[in-house]
């Protein structure tokens, strides 16, 4: 579920050729330029341009080739910076996103606009899901450009190898809802097969399962059996303090869905990273 953008998606002609070759009936659109907080801060224009091109290429090729359904992937970071909590699916366009990732956020918001346009003008069943912070095996564990949890896993691994302190960027106070990639994969299949709305749906653990970055770091430290010093570098930016999302809509559809407990998912991800360190993306 976590993958880099395939090069053809950046070219309209190559994307169209790919669709014509494979003739898919259903598409899960995950192609994107993605990155963590500091990469977004450095490259907002790149995030805007590349993602707008990718999304337009994929959705228009899907329309031209008669794809029955497309499920695209948005993110909770695209919601307005100034908002009330919890955020829900109706609030995506209610104000500007956080300044740290405005390029990515506006590009992703346009998928929702395009989905509505393709439905109203052509009757296409294109929709989108909005996951919270995803992590799991096969993630991008790059410390500079990856997302917070896989980046921390890599940091803890290196600190343990070298016997050095673990430095966490920021205060550790921001709060996030993390969703295990294996849980998200199961929900993607449900959306692809059974969710019929064009309006997006948030895929997330509950509000009560939100954890601070410090709590996430503590879970990784425990999973990796790290016994060194833990330091918070408060000269580094925290980013958005919180973006608590409501999964009420998901629960109306799937009241009995069981999410993997956070610490179990962290344990499994850390075990995968240790076992696959040589080949893991980092």
C-alpha positions in Angstrom: 0.0 0.0 0.0 3.0 2.3 0.4 4.8 2.9 -2.9 6.7 5.5 -4.9 5.1 7.1 -7.9 5.7 4.8 -11.0 7.4 6.9 -13.7 4.6 6.4 -16.3 2.1 8.4 -14.2 4.2 11.5 -14.7 3.6 11.3 -18.5 0.2 11.6 -20.0 1.1 9.5 -23.0 2.8 6.7 -20.9 -0.1 6.6 -18.5 -2.6 6.3 -21.4 -0.5 3.5 -22.9 -0.4 1.6 -19.6 -4.1 1.8 -19.3 -4.6 0.6 -22.9 -2.2 -2.2 -22.4 -3.7 -3.7 -19.2 -7.4 -2.5 -19.7 -8.2 -2.4 -15.9 -11.8 -2.3 -14.8 -10.9 -1.1 -11.3 -8.0 1.1 -10.2 -6.5 1.9 -6.8 -4.6 5.2 -7.4 -1.6 5.4 -5.1 0.9 7.1 -7.4 2.2 10.3 -5.8 5.2 12.3 -4.8 5.2 12.0 -1.1 7.5 12.8 1.8 7.7 13.9 5.4 7.5 17.3 7.0 10.9 18.6 6.1 10.8 17.5 2.5 7.4 19.2 2.1 8.8 22.4 3.5 11.7 22.3 1.1 9.8 21.4 -2.1 6.2 22.7 -2.0 6.2 23.7 -5.6 7.5 20.3 -6.7 4.8 18.6 -4.6 2.1 20.7 -6.3 3.3 20.3 -9.9 4.1 16.6 -9.9 1.0 15.5 -8.0 -1.4 17.6 -10.1 0.1 16.0 -13.3 0.0 12.5 -11.9 -3.6 12.8 -10.7 -4.8 14.3 -14.0 -3.0 11.6 -16.0 -4.4 8.7 -14.0 -8.0 10.0 -13.7 -8.3 11.1 -17.4 -6.8 7.8 -18.7 -9.2 5.9 -16.4 -12.1 7.9 -17.9 -10.9 7.5 -21.5 -10.4 3.7 -21.1 -13.8 3.1 -19.5 -12.5 2.1 -16.0 -15.6 1.2 -13.8 -14.1 2.5 -10.5 -11.1 4.5 -9.3 -10.2 4.8 -5.6 -7.7 7.6 -5.0 -5.7 8.3 -1.9 -5.9 11.7 -0.1 -4.5 12.5 3.4 -5.6 14.2 6.6 -2.8 16.7 6.2 -4.8 18.4 3.3 -7.5 19.7 5.8 -7.6 23.3 6.8 -4.9 24.4 9.3 -7.5 26.5 11.3 -10.4 24.2 12.0 -12.5 22.5 14.6 -11.8 18.9 15.7 -12.5 16.2 14.9 -12.2 16.9 11.2 -14.6 15.0 8.9 -15.2 14.5 5.2 -17.2 17.6 4.7 -14.4 20.0 5.8 -11.7 19.4 3.2 -12.2 22.7 1.4 -13.1 25.0 4.3 -9.8 26.9 4.5 -6.1 26.9 3.6 -4.0 23.9 4.7 -1.0 24.2 6.9 1.8 26.3 5.3 4.4 23.5 5.7 2.8 21.3 3.0 0.4 23.6 1.0 1.7 22.2 -2.4 0.9 18.6 -1.6 -2.4 19.5 0.1 -3.9 21.6 -2.7 -2.9 19.0 -5.3 -4.6 16.2 -3.3 -7.7 18.3 -2.7 -8.1 18.6 -6.5 -8.7 14.9 -6.7 -11.9 15.4 -4.8 -12.8 18.2 -7.3 -12.0 16.0 -10.3 -14.0 13.0 -8.9 -17.1 15.2 -8.5 -16.5 16.6 -12.0 -16.1 13.2 -13.7 -19.3 12.0 -11.9 -21.4 15.0 -12.8 -20.2 15.3 -16.4 -19.6 11.7 -17.3 -21.2 9.5 -14.6 -17.8 8.1 -13.5 -17.6 6.2 -10.2 -14.4 7.8 -9.0 -13.9 8.2 -5.3 -11.2 8.8 -2.7 -10.2 7.6 0.8 -8.5 9.8 3.4 -6.2 7.7 5.6 -4.4 9.1 8.6 -0.7 8.5 9.1 0.2 5.2 7.5 3.0 2.9 8.5 4.0 -0.7 8.1 6.4 -3.2 6.4 7.8 -2.0 3.0 7.5 1.7 4.1 10.0 4.4 3.2 12.4 4.4 6.2 14.5 7.4 5.0 15.3 9.6 8.0 15.4 12.9 6.0 12.5 12.5 3.7 10.3 9.7 5.1 7.3 10.0 7.4 7.7 10.3 11.2 7.2 6.7 12.4 9.3 4.9 9.8 12.0 7.6 10.2 12.0 7.0 13.9 12.3 3.3 13.5 15.4 3.8 11.3 16.8 6.2 13.8 16.3 3.8 16.7 17.9 1.0 14.7 21.0 3.1 14.0 21.3 4.5 17.6 21.2 0.9 18.9 23.8 -0.2 16.4 26.2 2.7 17.3 25.4 2.9 21.0 24.5 6.6 20.6 21.5 8.7 21.9 18.2 8.8 20.0 17.4 12.3 18.8 13.7 13.0 18.0 13.1 16.1 15.9 10.7 18.6 17.6 9.1 18.6 21.0 7.4 15.2 20.8 4.0 16.9 21.7 2.2 16.8 18.3 -0.5 14.1 18.2 -1.3 11.7 15.3 -3.6 8.9 14.5 -1.6 6.1 13.0 -3.1 3.3 10.8 -1.3 0.1 10.1 -0.8 -0.5 6.4 -2.2 -4.1 6.6 -5.4 -2.7 8.1 -5.6 0.0 5.4 -5.2 -2.6 2.7 -8.2 -4.5 4.0 -10.2 -1.2 4.0 -9.1 -0.3 0.5 -10.5 -3.6 -0.8 -13.8 -2.9 1.0 -14.0 0.6 -0.6 -13.1 -0.9 -4.1 -15.8 -3.6 -3.8 -18.6 -2.0 -1.8 -18.3 1.7 -1.1 -20.5 3.5 -3.7 -20.3 7.2 -2.8 -18.3 9.7 -4.8 -17.7 11.7 -1.7 -14.5 10.7 0.1 -14.3 8.6 3.3 -11.8 8.9 6.2 -10.1 5.6 7.0 -8.7 5.9 10.5 -8.5 4.5 14.0 -10.7 6.3 16.5 -10.1 9.6 18.1 -9.3 7.8 21.4 -6.4 6.1 19.7 -4.5 9.3 18.9 -0.9 9.3 20.2 1.8 11.9 20.7 5.1 11.7 18.8 6.7 11.0 22.2 4.4 8.1 22.8 5.1 6.8 19.3 8.8 7.0 20.0 8.4 5.2 23.3 6.6 2.4 21.5 9.4 2.0 19.0 12.1 2.2 21.7 10.3 -0.7 23.5 9.8 -2.7 20.3 13.5 -2.3 19.4 14.7 -2.9 23.0 16.7 0.4 22.8 18.2 1.4 26.2 20.0 4.5 25.3 19.2 8.2 26.0 16.2 9.8 24.3 16.6 13.5 23.3 14.1 15.9 21.8 15.6 18.5 19.4 13.3 21.5 20.0 15.1 23.6 17.3 13.3 21.4 14.7 9.8 22.2 13.6 6.9 20.3 15.0 4.6 20.9 12.0 0.8 20.8 12.6 0.1 20.1 16.3 -2.9 17.8 15.6 -5.3 16.8 12.9 -7.7 14.6 14.8 -10.0 12.8 12.3 -13.5 11.3 12.9 -14.0 7.8 11.6 -17.8 8.0 12.3 -18.7 7.6 8.6 -16.5 4.5 8.4 -18.0 3.1 11.6 -21.5 3.6 10.2 -20.5 1.3 7.3 -18.3 -1.1 9.2 -19.1 -1.0 12.9 -17.3 -4.2 13.7 -14.0 -3.6 11.9 -11.0 -4.5 14.1 -7.8 -2.4 13.9 -4.5 -3.9 14.9 -3.5 -2.5 18.3 -0.8 0.3 17.8 1.9 -1.3 19.8 1.4 -4.7 18.1 1.6 -3.0 14.7 4.8 -1.2 15.7 6.3 -4.4 16.9 5.6 -6.1 13.6 6.9 -3.2 11.6 10.1 -3.0 13.6 10.6 -6.8 13.3 10.2 -6.5 9.5 12.7 -3.6 9.3 15.3 -5.5 11.3 14.8 -8.6 9.1 14.9 -6.7 5.9 17.3 -3.9 6.7 19.6 -4.5 3.7 16.8 -4.2 1.2 14.4 -1.8 2.9 13.8 1.6 1.3 15.9 4.0 3.3 
